[in-house]
């Protein structure tokens, strides 16, 4: 990833954090301690005028490895 792409991504991340401070606080609280295998993560999306859609996953070891990689990448962009 080149420097211009990293700067663009960091700018978009900062805008997202300004737009959604409660969500970012939630993410920081969740990530404040290690995720464990067997943890259930659930997401609900509700579009205007539509019924909510909900999905969940039970965290597996491979998911933990992906989260560790993403955390490492995000640390490199700071």
Beta strands, then each sheet from edge to edge (+ up, - down):
strand 1: 40-45
strand 2: 53-58
sheet 1: 1+ 2-
end
